[in-house]
Amino acid sequence: MTFDIIEMSDDELKRLSNVQMQLLRTAQKKKNELYHKMEKDIALYKKLVLTNNFIDSSIGLQKETEIRLEYEYQVDILREQLQYSLEINDPYPNEDEDQELVGYVVDYSLPYIDRYAIVKEYYLSILDPAERMNLYAKDDVARRY
């Protein structure tokens, strides 16, 4: 995936935690969806202008400019939210504790239900029930999370 929502070097990308990388991917996906919607809206409006004999009118150009400005506005909001989330996001709230890396994304900004679903999916993906219970018993992060 190409990340163009914010400028980051390859070294900066490598230093991102799993949570920060997930935030970046989600923001980039939303930006791509916004871009696709913008292109679709512009194409639709151009067809409407052509079919309603407004070819020589400036209405089409004005509407295209309006759609592009709205896209840029929405991307700026996404970019600002992403930069804020990347700055404040720490996967472990207590840095003093020596915690193991876990096999799922730890993001305390998610609602409880989403965090529960992430942990549940991770442990249900382990086929051996004895191993699953053994890993869960040792996982302090999952119990607090």
C-alpha positions, 0 to 999 in steps of 0.5 A, spaced: 500 500 500 502 506 498 501 511 503 500 518 501 496 521 506 502 524 510 509 524 508 513 519 511 520 516 510 521 509 509 525 509 516 519 513 519 514 507 517 519 502 519 519 505 526 511 505 527 508 500 532 503 496 530 497 500 532 500 506 529 501 502 522 494 500 523 491 507 524 495 509 518 492 504 513 485 506 516 486 513 514 489 511 507 484 507 506 479 512 507 483 517 503 482 513 497 475 512 498 474 519 498 478 520 492 474 514 488 467 518 490 470 525 488 472 522 481 465 518 481 461 525 483 465 529 478 464 524 472 457 524 474 456 531 474 460 532 467 455 527 464 449 531 467 452 537 464 453 534 457 446 531 457 442 537 459 446 542 454 450 546 459 456 544 455 458 552 454 456 554 461 461 555 467 457 551 472 460 544 470 467 547 472 464 551 478 461 544 481 468 540 479 472 545 483 466 545 489 467 537 489 475 538 489 475 543 495 470 538 499 475 532 498 481 536 500 477 539 506 475 532 508 483 529 507 485 535 511 481 533 517 483 525 516 490 528 516 490 532 522 486 526 526 492 521 523 497 526 525 494 527 532 493 519 533 500 517 531 503 522 536 499 520 542 498 513 541 502 508 545 500 501 545 502 500 552 499 505 557 504 504 563 511 504 560 514 502 566 511 495 566 515 490 562 510 487 557 511 482 552 509 483 545 502 480 544 499 477 537 494 482 536 493 490 536 493 493 542 489 500 541 486 503 548 482 508 544 478 503 541 471 502 544 471 496 549 466 492 544 472 492 539 477 491 543 474 485 546 472 482 539 480 483 537 482 479 543 477 474 542 478 473 534 486 472 536 485 467 541 479 463 537 484 463 531 489 458 535 486 451 534 489 447 540 484 449 546 490 447 551 495 452 547 489 457 547 488 457 554 495 457 556 497 463 552 490 467 555 492 465 562 499 468 561 496 474 557 496 480 562 494 485 557 488 481 554 485 481 561 486 489 562 484 491 555 
